[in-house]
Amino acid sequence: MRLGIRMQWIYALVLALIAPAALAQDGRGDVVYVPTPQVVVDEMLRMAKVSANDYLIDLGSGDGRIVITAAKKLGARGFGVDLDTYLLKIANATAQKEGVADRARFIEQNLFETDLGPATVITTYLLPEMNQRLRPKLLTLKPGTRVVTHDYHMGEWESDEEKTLLVPEKTVGDPGKSYIYLYIIPARIAGRWDSEIAVGGKPVAYQFNFEQNYQLVYGTARAGDRDLKLPQFRLSGERVAFNLPVPASSGPVIHRFNGLARDGAIEGTVTIGEGASQRVVPWKAKQTAKGQASMGATGINLAGGVQ
């Protein structure tokens, strides 16, 4: 009898201990909630270079730790969405307790229906199939928006940066390890661009035919009357930067192009040559024909107009 009473007491204690976790996983979302370890939260925010100027949206926000950390430590603003009302109560209560309720809020909403337009940073800890469902929507965001995912990548969309952390307390996914992937939404520059560059005191016509696969760009160029192959380069948001060797009588002259793509125009500079003969001149290019930016077989193909 004493053994029976003791077992009942132990059973009651176990139920009391696991009840919050059970409730936390009893929401109406598509996934079971698993919290992101704090060390991973900190690294995700570091990789995204979150600052007080950022607006962060966390998709599947759970107990709210990502948005709350960004608000408290870095001064950022933002919100999280989840379908688990128990976790939403915890998140909003924690934001109030930490004194950041004016900058961090949490709402009940389907993440696929959330307006992501205000975001400069998006964070997720979602399964691969959910990431890929979300990918087309992410790719319509303003170029330069940073997306950071925990453990699961975006399929064929190659990350701009990734990192592996040793997290001994982590018991799900790959136990003891966390994987973080950073993506920067690229401008869409596929198509033809025309420009003139001052070379030797004279304007020379330069034409670029960009082909684009996510943030990777390749294609052809024409410098004066010379047709050239354009080395593959990587966009960083609106930033367009590439090197183009242009043949000359004394050997190839490296042209280093660097500019920002906005509203059908690229403005920046081109550095011509090396050493003492190096010159930096203005570079302006105008998009004269739009191409198609390939965003994956399961994603979307978007017209090459710059956003």
C-alpha positions, 0 to 999 in steps of 0.5 A: 500500500505504501508503495502504491501511494508513493507511485501515485505521488511520483506519477503526479509529480511527473505530470506536473513537470511535463504539463507545460511542455505538453501544452506547449506542443498542443497548438494548431500549427503544422509543427511540434514546437522545439525551442531554439537554444539561446546560443543559437539565437545569439548566433542567428542574430549575429549572422544577420547583423541585427541592429536597432534599425531592423524590423524582425519577423520570427515565423513560428515564434514559440516562446518568443526568445528570438524577437525578445533577444533582438529587442532587449540586446540589440534594440530591434523591433518586430513580432512573432507569429504562431498558432499555439495560444499557450506559447503566445501567452508566454511570449507576450508575458516574457516581453512584458517582464523584460521591458520590451513589449513596446518593441516585441509582440506576438500574434496568432497567425498562420505564417504563410498568411503573414505580411512579411513586407515590413521585415528587414530580417526573417528568422525561422526554425521550420522543417525543410518542406515548410521552408520550401513552401515559404521560399517563393514568398521570401524571394519577393521581399525587398532586396537586402532582406536577411533570412536566417534559418535554424537547422534546415536550409532552403533547398536548391537556393544556396545560402550566403553564409552558414555555420555549425555550432556545437550545442551539447544540450540539443537532443533533436535533429542532429543531437549536439549540433545546430546548423544556421543558414543565412540568405540575403534576398537578391535584386533581380538584374536578369536582362540587358544593361547598357552603359558608357564608361570613360576610358582614356578620356573617351566614352566607351559603350559597355553592354551586359547581358545578365543571366541569374539563378537566385543570387548567382549571376553570369552571362556575357558582356561587350566592351566597345567592339569586343564580346566577352564572357562574364565571370560568374559573380554573386549578388549581395542584396542590391550590391552588384560587384564583379571583375571583368578582364578586358583585352588590350594591346598590352594584355588584359586590363581588369575592370572592377565594377561595384554598384547598387541596383535599384529601379532599373538602374545601377549606379557605382564605380568601375576601377580600371587597371592596377597599381599606379595606372589605376583609375576609378571612374563613375559607372551608371547602367540602365536596364534596356531589356528584362530577362527572367531570374530563375528561382528554382523549379519549385519556386518562381520565375520572376521578371528581371526588373530590379526591385 
